[in-house]
Amino acid sequence: WFHSTRQAQVAINVWLKQYNRIRPHHALGMRPPVPETLIEKTKITGTEIGG
């Protein structure tokens, strides 16, 4: 499936980002678990969500 551990890590990280930040979840009213507004705020302020 993967030619290296690094390739697997990159593929998994891409999937995790899509799953947690983009893909809507039915249990959350078709919203992503981490709304893009919180992600952008984190990038701007440099703070972690929930921390």
C-alpha positions, 0 to 999 in steps of 0.5 A, a space after each residue: 500500500 505504501 512505499 515508506 513509513 513517511 508516505 503512510 504518515 503523510 497520507 494518514 495526516 491528510 485523511 485526518 485533516 479532511 476527517 476532522 476539519 472538513 468532512 461534515 459529521 451527521 451527529 454534529 448537524 452536518 458540521 465538521 468537528 473543528 469549524 474552519 473559523 476556530 482553525 483560522 483563529 488558531 493560525 492567527 493567534 497562535 493558540 491551541 483550541 481547548 488549551 
